[in-house]
Structure formats: C-alpha cells, structure tokens
C-alpha cells in the first residue's frame, strides 16, 4: 500500500484556506501532523483524514429544530407580542 502525500498548496486548496494559515498552524504546533523532508513540507493523507475526524462536530438533527416544544414556544411568543385592536 502506497502512502499518499499532499503538499501545503494541495491541502490549502482542499480546505479552502491560505497556505499562510497552514504555516501559522505549524509554527503554533497545531493542525495536522506533517513531514519536513529537505525543507519540503508534506502532509500524509492518513494524518489529514485523522485530523478531520478529530475536528468533526456532531450536528443537531433536523427534527430537533422543529420539535413540538419549540413550535409551542414560538406560538406563545407570537401571541404574547400580538395586540388586539380596541
């Protein structure tokens, strides 16, 4: 199995951020692990995917946003702000 590598430019394109951001992360010792070979920075695909998994945040289910309690709360709020003409 061949290990695949991405250059700094390729990773910046993948994540749609600047190469300078990756350089800052390396300087701050954050971000994905990297290799530095003869002055050339490379990222192993395995390390990139592992870092992406660590950054993955759980999402809120779509049904939770429209739960009956939330709908009732919204209905009550809209009634409370409604005024009746005299």
N, C-alpha and C positions, 0 to 999 in steps of 0.2 A: 504494500500500500504506500503510495507516494504522498508525502506531506505537502500540502499546498500552502503557499505564502502569498500575502498581499503586501504591496508597497504602501508607504504612507499616503501617496496620491490615490491609490485604489481604495484604501479604507476611507479616506476623506470623502470620496465620491459615493461609496456605499452608504455612509452615514449622513451624507449631505452636510458636512461641516468643513471648516477650513483646516488646512494642513497645520496652520499655526496652533489650532486648538489641540491637535494631537501632540504637537511639540510641547505645549504647556502641560498637558497631562503627564507626559513622560518626565518632564522636569519636576513636577509635583508628586511623582511616583503614584499616579492614579491611572485609571484606564486599563486597557487590556495589556497582558504581558507582550513583550516584543524581543526580537533578536537584534543585536547590533554586530554585523559582520563586516570588517574592513571599512567601518564608517557608514555602512548602509543599514538603514532600519527596515526590518521586515516583521510582519505580523503573521503568526501561524493561524490558518483558518480555524483550527481547533480552539485556540485561545480566544479568538474573536467571538465564535459562537458561544463559548463558555461565558464570556463577559456579557454577551447579550442576554443570556439566560439569567445571570445574576441581576441584571438591570430590569428584568421583566416584572411589571407591576400587575397585580390582579385587577381585572376590570369589574365594574359593577354590572350585574345582569340587567338587561334592558327592562325586564318586568319590574324590577325594584323601583325604578323611577316612576312607574305608573301604578304603584300599589294602591289598594282601596284607601288606606290610611292617608296617603299623600293626596289623593284626589279629594277626600273628605276635608282635609286641612285646607286645601286650595279653595274648595267651595265655601267653607266657613269664612275664610279671609275675604273672599269676594263679596259675600253677603254683608259682612261687617263694614265694608267700605262703601256699600251702596246706600244711597239716601233715597227716601221716598218723597215725591213732591207733595206739598201741603195744599 
